[in-house]
Amino acid sequence: MKKISHGKITYRIKNFVENIPVSNFMLSVCHCLSPFMGRLLRYKYIYNYEYLRILDFYKINLIHNSKVEDLLDLSYLQSLLDQLITYQFNVTEPYKNYKGFMVQYPLEFAQYLLTISKFNIQRYLEIGTFWGGSFITTFEYLTKTNPCSRYAFAIDRSYYLSMQLYSKIRKNVYYMIMDSKSPQFQSFIENMPPFDLVFIDGDHSYSGCKNDFDSVKDHAKLIAFHDILAVKDIKRLWDEIKHDYKYYEFIDNNRKRKYGIGLLEKI
C-alpha cells in the first residue's frame, strides 16, 4: 500500500472541510469528537497529528448565555474562563496531556479581556492562533460585550482543523495560513486598514517576536503579547519597548509558573 505523506493528509482534510456546509449538525459532531480526539492524540504515534484536535464549540455558549453586566465583572469572568481552561501540563511536553479550550490562566485572561472591552475594537488580528482557543474566546467576548460589526483575522504558519471549522461557523472571521516573516504577511499588513488590536503569540524567539511587533506597530492601536514572563526572549523585548507606550501587565502572582500578558496602548 502506498504511504500518504503527512502534508497530503493535511491538504485533503483542509479541502474536505472547506466543502462542508455549516450546520448545527457539524457543531454537534465537533462537540462529540472533541473529547475523543483529545484522548486519541495523547498516544505518541498519533501526536504528530495534533493539528487535528477539535475544540468543543458548544463551550462558546458559556459566553453567549451570560449577561453583559456579568461578563464585565472580574470574579464572574474568571470563574467562566476557569470552565473553559482545563490546564493539565507536563513541563517537558506541555500540550501532550492538555485537555482545555486554550492555554491561558483564568485571572490573567479575565483582566486582559476586561481591559480591551473598554476600547472600541472593530478589527482584530491574532498572530499565532494554534488551535484557536484564545482567538475564539476573545472574538466571542468582544462580540457579546459590544455587539457591532467587527472583523477578526487569524494567522498561523501551520494548519489547525479547529480554526478552519470556526472560520466557517462565524461570519467576518478569516483564517490564513502564512508565516509572519514572509513577504505575503508583510503585504497583507500593508494593504489592510489599521487594526484596533493585535495579539502576538507566534514565534517565541526574540527575533521572531520582534519581527511581528515591527510589522504591526504602525498598523495597530493596541498590541498585546503573551508570555511576557514565561519566555526569556519575549520578556526581554517587552522590557525594551513597553515604556514607549501606555502599558498594562496582567499577571497571576499566585501561580508558581507565570505566563503574563502585556498590552501596549499608543500614547
N, C-alpha and C positions, 0 to 999 in steps of 0.2 A: 504494500500500500504506500502510495506517495505521501510523504510528510508535508503538511501545510505549515508554512512559516508563521511565526508569531505576528509579523506585520500583515500578512494576508488575512489572518483571522480577524485582526483589528479592523482591517479595511472592509471585510464582509459584514461584520457586526454593525459598523458605522453606517454602511449603505442600507442594510436591512432596517435599522431603527429609523433612518431618515424617511422611509416609506410607510412607517406605521402611522395610521390615523390616530389623532389624540382622542381619547375616550375615557370614561370613568372605569371601563374595564381595564385599561392599561394602568391606571392608578392602583387598581386592586391587585393586579399582577405584581407591581413593584412592592406593594405592601406585603404580599405573601412571600416574594422571593428575597426580600431584604435580609431577614434573619438566616435563611438557608444559605445565601451566598456568603454572608458574614462568617458562618461556621465553616463552609467549604474552603474558603480562602485561607484558613489557618494552616492547612496542610502544605508542607514546603514545596511539593511538586506542582501545586496549583498557585503558589504565591506569586509567580511571575504574571499572573492574570489578575492582579489586584485592581486593575483599571475596570474590571467588570463588576466591582462591588456596586450594589444598588441601594441608594438611600431610600428610606421609607417616607415618601412624600406626604403620607397621612399625618405625620408629625407636625406639618405646617399648620394643621388645624388648631394646635395649641396657641398659635398667634392669632389665627382668624377668629377663634371663638372667645378671645379675650376682649374686654372693653379697653378703649383707648386710654382712659384715665388709669387703668391698672397697668398697662404697658409702659406708662410714664412714671411708675413707682418702682424704685430700685429694688426693694425687697421682693416684690411680686415678680419683676422681670428676672431677677436672679434665680428665683425658685422655678420659673418656667424654663429657663435655659438649663437648669440642672436636670430637667427631664429630657432635654434634647441631647445633652452632653454626657454620655456614659463613657468615662475615660478609664481604661484599664491598660496601662502602658508597661511595656517591657523596655527598659532603657536602651538595651542594645538593638532591639528590633521594635521600635516604638509603635508601628502600625500593625504588626502581625496579630496581636490579640485585641486590637481596637474594635469596639463594638458601637461607638456612638455616631451621632449625626455630624459632629465637627470637632476639630482639635482646638478647643478653647477652654479657658477656665470661666465658669459662670459669672463670677463677680467682675472680672476684668472686662468681659464682653458686654455685660449689662451696663457698666459705667460708660463704655465706649458708645453703645447704641443710644443711650440716653443723651449723650453729648451731641452726637451727629443729628439726632432728631430735632434739635433746636435750629438747624440750618435748613434752608430750602434746597434740598438735593433733588435735582431733576435728572442729572446724568451721572451715572456711577460706573466706575471701572475697577475691576479687581484683576491683579496680575498674580498668577499662581493660585488657581482655584482648587486644584487637587480634585477630590470627589465633588466639591461644591457646597459643603455644609455651611461654611461661614458666608459665602456669597448668597446662598438661598435665604438664610436667616436674615441677613442684612436687608436684602431686597423686600422680603415679605414684611419685615418690621417697619421699614420706611413707608411702604405702600399702605399699611394699616394705620400708622400714626399720622400720616399726612397724605391722604388719598388724592392723587392727582396724576396726570400723565407723566410718566418717567421712563427712562431707558437705562438698561443695565447691560454692560459688556463684560464677558468673562474670557480671560486669556490664560491659556496654559500650553506649554510646549508638548505635552502628552495628551493622549485621548483618554477621557473618562466617560463611561457609559451614563452615569447618573446626570452629568452636566448636559449631555446631549438630550436625554429624556426631558429634563427640566426646561430646556430652551424650546422644546416643542409644546410643553404644557402652558408656559407663560408667554403672553404677547410682550413685545418690546424687550425681550431678553435675547441676547446674541452671544453665542458660544463660538469662539475662534481658537483653532489650534495653531499656535505660532510661537516662535521663540522671541522673547522681548529684546534680544540682542540683534535680531535680524533687521535688514532693510525694510522688510514687509511691515514690521511693527512700527518702525520709525515713520514710515509713510502713513500708516493708519493714524498715529497720533497727530501728525502734522496736518492731516486733511479732515480731522474731526473738529467740531466745535469744542470749546473748553469743557472739561469735566468739573462737576461740583465736588466730587470726592473720588480719590483713587486710593485703593487699599493694596499695598505692596507686600506680597507674601510668596514670592517666587524663588529665584536664585538667592541662597543664603550666604554666598561668599561676599566679601567686601566689594569686589569689582562688579559682581553681578547686581547686587542691591543698589550700588551707586549708579550703575548704568540705568536701572529702572527709574531711580529718582531723577537723574539728569534728563531722562527722556520726557518726564511728565511735569517737572517742576514749573515750567512756564505755561502749562496747559491744564492746571488744576487749581481750584480754590482751597481745597483741603487734601492733605496727603497723609495717609495712615501707614504705619509699619507694624508688623507682627514680630514677636521675638526680640524686642529691644533689650532684653536682659538674658534670654536663653542662649543667644548666639553671639559669640565674641565679636565677630566681624560686623554684625548689624548694630550692636551696642556702640562700637567704635564710630560708625557712620552717624548714628543717631546723636551721639555726643558732639560730633563735629558740626552738625547742621541745625540742631534744634534752637539754638539761641538767635538764629536769624529770623525766627518766626514766633508767633504766639503758640506755645506748645502745651500739650496735655499728655500726661502719663497715667495709664491705667494698670495698676499692679496689685495683685493679690498677695499681700505680705504674709498671709497665714500659711502659705504653701512653701515647702522646702525647695521644690523646683519651680522657678519663676519663669514665666514667658514674657509678659509685658506687652502692652500695645501703646504705641506713640502716635499722636495726632498733631500735625502741623497746620496752622491757620495763617494765611498771609496777613501781614500787618498792614 
